Amino acid sequence: QVQLAESGGGLVQPGGSLRLSCAASGYIFSMNAMGWHRQAPGKQRELVATITSGGTTNYADSVKGRFTISRDNAKSTVYLQMNSLKPEDTAVYYCNLRIYYGGSYDDYWGQGTQVSVSS
């Protein structure tokens, strides 16, 4: 059973920084990607950033240059460093683990952590 444990959300003023962490446990195949999605009130969940087990990253245009995703494969942990935060970054942030096998994949999700950006 794969489980994801998130931490690091909170309230921060505009221009501030937060760091999210997500640790995966259970049986995890080596071919995988980890990432973060977010969902603001009244909006659909959207991709924020992803990183493959090989280190290839992908970012939403809205966070490029401000957010940095990284991972520690030995710890099966992914991080999201968020700088220059804006009120529009306010959302519940969900950790995602996608495990590839054969020609398919399985998605696993964390419980979500609230990020609020407000003065």
MARBA-3410 file (N, C-alpha, C, O; in Angstrom, 1 decimal):
119
0.8,-1.2,0.0,0.0,0.0,0.0,0.9,1.2,0.0,1.7,1.5,0.9 ~ 0.7,2.1,-1.0,1.5,3.3,-1.1,0.8,4.4,-0.3,-0.4,4.6,-0.5 ~ 1.6,5.1,0.5,1.0,6.3,1.2,1.9,7.5,1.0,3.1,7.4,0.9 ~ 1.3,8.6,1.0,2.0,9.9,0.8,1.7,10.8,2.1,0.5,11.0,2.4 ~ 2.7,11.3,2.7,2.6,12.2,3.8,3.1,13.5,3.5,4.3,13.7,3.3
2.2,14.5,3.5,2.6,15.9,3.2,2.8,16.7,4.5,2.3,16.4,5.5 ~ 3.6,17.8,4.3,3.8,18.7,5.4,4.3,20.0,4.8,4.8,20.1,3.7 ~ 4.2,21.1,5.6,4.8,22.4,5.2,3.9,23.5,4.8,4.3,24.6,4.6 ~ 2.6,23.2,4.8,1.7,24.3,4.4,1.5,25.3,5.5,2.1,25.1,6.6 ~ 0.8,26.4,5.2,0.5,27.4,6.3,0.1,28.7,5.7,-0.2,28.8,4.5
0.2,29.7,6.5,-0.2,31.1,6.1,1.1,31.9,6.0,1.9,31.9,6.9 ~ 1.1,32.7,4.9,2.3,33.5,4.6,1.9,34.8,3.9,0.9,34.8,3.3 ~ 2.6,35.8,4.1,2.3,37.1,3.5,2.8,37.1,2.1,3.7,36.4,1.7 ~ 2.2,37.9,1.2,2.6,38.0,-0.2,4.1,38.3,-0.2,4.6,39.2,0.5 ~ 4.8,37.7,-1.1,6.2,37.8,-1.2,7.0,36.9,-0.4,8.3,36.8,-0.5
6.3,36.2,0.5,7.0,35.2,1.4,7.3,33.9,0.7,7.1,33.7,-0.5 ~ 7.8,33.0,1.5,8.2,31.6,1.0,7.7,30.5,1.9,7.4,30.7,3.1 ~ 7.5,29.4,1.3,7.1,28.2,2.0,7.8,27.0,1.4,8.1,27.1,0.2 ~ 8.0,25.9,2.1,8.5,24.7,1.5,7.6,23.6,1.9,7.4,23.3,3.1 ~ 7.1,22.9,0.9,6.3,21.7,1.1,7.1,20.4,0.9,8.1,20.4,0.1
6.8,19.4,1.7,7.5,18.1,1.6,6.4,17.0,1.5,5.3,17.2,2.0 ~ 6.8,16.0,0.8,5.9,14.8,0.7,6.7,13.6,0.6,7.6,13.4,-0.3 ~ 6.5,12.7,1.6,7.3,11.5,1.7,6.4,10.3,1.3,5.3,10.2,1.8 ~ 6.9,9.5,0.4,6.1,8.3,0.0,6.6,7.1,0.7,7.8,6.9,0.9 ~ 5.7,6.2,1.0,6.1,4.9,1.6,5.3,3.8,1.0,4.3,4.0,0.3
5.8,2.6,1.2,5.2,1.4,0.5,6.1,0.9,-0.6,7.2,1.3,-0.8 ~ 5.5,0.0,-1.4,6.3,-0.5,-2.5,6.2,0.4,-3.7,5.1,0.5,-4.4 ~ 7.3,1.0,-4.1,7.3,2.0,-5.1,8.2,1.5,-6.2,9.4,1.4,-6.0 ~ 7.7,1.3,-7.4,8.5,1.0,-8.5,9.5,2.1,-8.9,9.2,3.3,-8.6 ~ 10.6,1.8,-9.5,11.6,2.8,-9.7,11.2,3.8,-10.8,11.6,5.0,-10.7
10.4,3.4,-11.7,9.9,4.3,-12.8,8.7,5.0,-12.3,7.6,4.5,-12.2 ~ 8.9,6.3,-11.9,7.8,7.1,-11.3,8.1,8.5,-11.5,9.2,9.0,-11.8 ~ 7.1,9.3,-11.3,7.2,10.7,-11.2,6.4,11.2,-10.0,5.4,10.7,-9.6 ~ 7.0,12.2,-9.4,6.3,12.8,-8.2,6.0,14.3,-8.5,6.7,14.9,-9.3 ~ 5.0,14.8,-7.9,4.7,16.2,-8.2,3.7,16.8,-7.3,3.2,16.2,-6.3
3.3,18.0,-7.6,2.3,18.8,-6.8,1.3,19.3,-7.7,1.5,19.8,-8.8 ~ 0.0,19.2,-7.3,-1.1,19.9,-7.9,-1.7,20.7,-6.8,-1.5,20.6,-5.7 ~ -2.6,21.6,-7.3,-3.3,22.5,-6.3,-4.7,22.7,-6.8,-5.1,22.7,-8.0 ~ -5.6,23.0,-5.8,-7.0,23.3,-6.1,-7.4,24.5,-5.2,-7.4,24.4,-4.0 ~ -7.8,25.6,-5.9,-8.3,26.7,-5.2,-9.8,26.6,-5.1,-10.4,25.9,-5.9
-10.4,27.3,-4.2,-11.9,27.2,-4.0,-12.6,27.6,-5.3,-12.3,28.6,-5.9 ~ -13.5,26.7,-5.7,-14.3,27.0,-6.9,-13.6,26.7,-8.3,-14.1,27.0,-9.3 ~ -12.4,26.2,-8.2,-11.6,25.9,-9.4,-11.2,24.5,-9.5,-11.3,23.7,-8.5 ~ -10.8,24.0,-10.7,-10.4,22.7,-10.9,-9.0,22.5,-10.4,-8.2,23.4,-10.3 ~ -8.6,21.2,-10.0,-7.3,20.9,-9.6,-6.4,21.1,-10.8,-6.7,20.8,-12.0
-5.2,21.8,-10.6,-4.3,22.0,-11.7,-2.9,21.6,-11.3,-2.5,21.5,-10.1 ~ -2.1,21.2,-12.3,-0.7,20.8,-12.1,0.1,22.0,-11.7,0.0,23.1,-12.3 ~ 1.0,21.8,-10.7,1.9,22.9,-10.4,3.3,22.5,-10.9,4.0,23.3,-11.6 ~ 3.8,21.4,-10.5,5.2,21.0,-10.9,5.3,19.5,-10.8,4.7,18.9,-9.9 ~ 6.1,18.9,-11.6,6.4,17.4,-11.5,7.9,17.2,-11.7,8.6,18.0,-12.3
8.4,16.1,-11.2,9.8,15.7,-11.4,9.8,14.2,-11.5,9.2,13.5,-10.7 ~ 10.6,13.7,-12.5,10.7,12.3,-12.7,11.8,11.7,-11.8,12.5,12.4,-11.2 ~ 11.9,10.4,-11.8,12.9,9.7,-11.0,14.3,10.1,-11.5,15.3,10.0,-10.8 ~ 14.3,10.5,-12.8,15.6,10.9,-13.4,15.9,12.3,-13.3,17.0,12.8,-13.7 ~ 15.0,13.1,-12.7,15.2,14.5,-12.4,14.7,15.5,-13.4,14.9,16.7,-13.3
13.9,15.0,-14.4,13.3,15.9,-15.4,12.2,16.6,-14.7,11.3,16.0,-14.1 ~ 12.1,18.0,-14.8,11.1,18.8,-14.2,10.2,19.4,-15.2,10.5,19.6,-16.4 ~ 9.0,19.7,-14.7,8.0,20.4,-15.5,7.2,21.3,-14.6,6.8,20.9,-13.5 ~ 6.9,22.6,-15.0,6.3,23.6,-14.2,5.1,24.2,-15.0,5.1,24.3,-16.2 ~ 4.1,24.6,-14.2,3.0,25.4,-14.8,3.6,26.8,-15.0,4.5,27.2,-14.3
3.1,27.4,-16.1,3.7,28.7,-16.4,3.5,29.7,-15.3,4.3,30.6,-15.1 ~ 2.4,29.6,-14.5,2.2,30.5,-13.5,3.2,30.5,-12.3,3.2,31.4,-11.5 ~ 3.9,29.4,-12.2,4.9,29.3,-11.1,6.4,29.3,-11.6,7.3,29.3,-10.7 ~ 6.6,29.3,-12.8,8.0,29.2,-13.3,8.8,30.4,-12.8,8.3,31.6,-12.8 ~ 10.0,30.2,-12.4,10.8,31.2,-11.8,10.6,31.5,-10.4,11.4,32.2,-9.7
9.5,31.0,-9.8,9.2,31.2,-8.4,9.2,29.9,-7.6,9.6,30.0,-6.4 ~ 8.8,28.9,-8.1,8.7,27.6,-7.4,9.8,26.7,-8.0,10.2,26.7,-9.2 ~ 10.4,25.8,-7.1,11.4,24.8,-7.5,11.0,23.5,-6.9,10.8,23.4,-5.7 ~ 10.9,22.5,-7.7,10.6,21.1,-7.3,11.9,20.3,-7.3,12.8,20.5,-8.1 ~ 12.1,19.5,-6.2,13.2,18.7,-6.1,12.8,17.4,-5.4,11.8,17.3,-4.9
13.7,16.4,-5.5,13.4,15.1,-4.8,14.7,14.5,-4.3,15.8,14.7,-4.8 ~ 14.4,13.6,-3.3,15.5,12.8,-2.7,15.0,11.4,-2.9,14.2,10.9,-2.2 ~ 15.6,10.7,-3.9,15.2,9.4,-4.3,15.4,8.4,-3.2,14.6,7.4,-2.9 ~ 16.5,8.5,-2.4,16.8,7.6,-1.3,15.7,7.7,-0.2,15.5,6.7,0.5 ~ 15.1,8.8,-0.1,14.0,9.0,0.9,12.6,9.0,0.3,11.7,9.1,1.0
12.6,8.8,-1.0,11.3,8.8,-1.7,10.5,10.1,-1.3,9.3,10.0,-1.0 ~ 11.1,11.2,-1.3,10.5,12.4,-0.9,10.7,13.5,-1.9,11.7,13.6,-2.6 ~ 9.6,14.2,-2.1,9.6,15.4,-3.1,9.4,16.6,-2.3,8.6,16.7,-1.3 ~ 10.0,17.7,-2.8,9.9,19.0,-2.1,9.4,20.0,-3.1,9.6,19.9,-4.3 ~ 8.7,21.1,-2.6,8.3,22.2,-3.4,8.7,23.5,-2.7,8.1,23.8,-1.7
9.8,24.1,-3.2,10.2,25.4,-2.6,9.4,26.5,-3.3,9.5,26.7,-4.5 ~ 8.6,27.3,-2.6,7.8,28.3,-3.1,8.2,29.7,-2.6,8.2,30.0,-1.5 ~ 8.7,30.5,-3.6,9.2,31.8,-3.3,8.3,32.8,-3.9,7.5,32.5,-4.9 ~ 8.4,34.1,-3.5,7.6,35.2,-4.1,6.1,34.8,-4.2,5.5,35.0,-5.2 ~ 5.6,34.3,-3.1,4.2,33.8,-3.2,3.2,35.0,-3.4,3.4,36.1,-2.9
2.2,34.7,-4.1,1.1,35.6,-4.4,-0.2,35.2,-3.9,-0.4,34.0,-3.6 ~ -1.1,36.1,-3.6,-2.5,35.6,-3.1,-3.1,34.6,-4.0,-3.8,33.7,-3.5 ~ -2.8,34.6,-5.3,-3.4,33.7,-6.2,-2.8,32.3,-6.1,-3.3,31.3,-6.7 ~ -1.8,32.1,-5.3,-1.2,30.8,-5.0,-2.0,30.1,-3.9,-1.7,28.9,-3.6 ~ -2.9,30.8,-3.3,-3.7,30.2,-2.2,-4.5,29.0,-2.8,-5.3,29.2,-3.7
-4.3,27.9,-2.1,-5.0,26.7,-2.6,-4.6,25.5,-1.6,-3.8,25.7,-0.8 ~ -5.3,24.4,-1.8,-4.9,23.2,-1.2,-3.9,22.5,-2.1,-4.2,22.3,-3.3 ~ -2.8,22.2,-1.7,-1.7,21.6,-2.5,-1.7,20.1,-2.2,-1.6,19.6,-1.1 ~ -1.7,19.3,-3.3,-1.8,17.8,-3.2,-0.5,17.2,-3.8,-0.1,17.6,-4.9 ~ 0.1,16.4,-3.1,1.2,15.6,-3.6,0.7,14.5,-4.4,-0.3,13.8,-4.1
1.4,14.2,-5.5,1.0,13.1,-6.4,2.2,12.2,-6.7,3.4,12.7,-6.9 ~ 2.0,10.9,-6.7,3.0,9.9,-7.1,2.4,9.1,-8.2,1.3,8.5,-8.1 ~ 3.1,9.1,-9.4,2.6,8.3,-10.5,3.7,7.2,-10.7,4.8,7.5,-11.0 ~ 3.2,6.0,-10.6,4.1,4.8,-10.8,3.8,4.2,-12.2,2.6,3.8,-12.5 ~ 4.8,4.0,-13.0,4.7,3.5,-14.3,5.0,2.0,-14.3,6.0,1.6,-13.6
4.2,1.2,-15.0,4.5,-0.2,-15.1,3.9,-0.7,-16.4,2.8,-0.4,-16.7 ~ 4.7,-1.5,-17.1,4.3,-2.0,-18.4,3.9,-0.8,-19.3,4.7,0.1,-19.5 ~ 2.7,-0.8,-19.8,2.2,0.3,-20.6,1.2,1.2,-19.9,0.5,1.9,-20.6 ~ 1.2,1.1,-18.6,0.2,1.9,-17.8,0.8,2.5,-16.6,2.0,2.5,-16.4 ~ -0.1,3.1,-15.8,0.4,3.8,-14.5,-0.7,3.8,-13.5,-1.9,3.7,-13.8
-0.3,4.0,-12.3,-1.2,4.2,-11.2,-0.9,5.6,-10.5,0.3,5.9,-10.4 ~ -1.9,6.3,-10.2,-1.7,7.6,-9.5,-2.1,7.4,-8.0,-3.1,6.8,-7.6 ~ -1.3,8.1,-7.1,-1.6,8.1,-5.7,-1.5,9.6,-5.3,-0.8,10.4,-5.8 ~ -2.4,9.9,-4.3,-2.5,11.3,-3.8,-2.4,11.4,-2.3,-2.8,10.5,-1.6 ~ -1.8,12.5,-1.9,-1.8,12.8,-0.5,-3.1,13.4,-0.1,-4.0,13.6,-0.9
-3.2,13.8,1.2,-4.4,14.3,1.7,-4.6,15.8,1.5,-5.7,16.3,1.7 ~ -3.5,16.4,1.1,-3.6,17.8,0.8,-3.1,18.7,2.0,-3.3,18.3,3.1 ~ -2.5,19.8,1.7,-2.0,20.7,2.7,-2.4,22.2,2.2,-2.2,22.5,1.1 ~ -3.0,22.9,3.1,-3.4,24.3,2.8,-2.3,25.3,2.8,-1.5,25.4,3.7 ~ -2.3,26.0,1.7,-1.3,27.2,1.6,-2.2,28.4,1.4,-3.0,28.5,0.5
-2.0,29.4,2.3,-2.8,30.6,2.2,-1.8,31.8,2.2,-0.9,31.9,3.0 ~ -2.0,32.7,1.2,-1.1,33.8,1.0,-2.0,35.1,1.1,-2.8,35.4,0.3 ~ -1.8,35.8,2.2,-2.6,36.9,2.6,-1.9,37.9,3.5,-1.0,37.4,4.3 ~ -2.1,39.1,3.3,-1.6,40.1,4.3,-2.5,40.4,5.4,-2.2,41.2,6.3
END
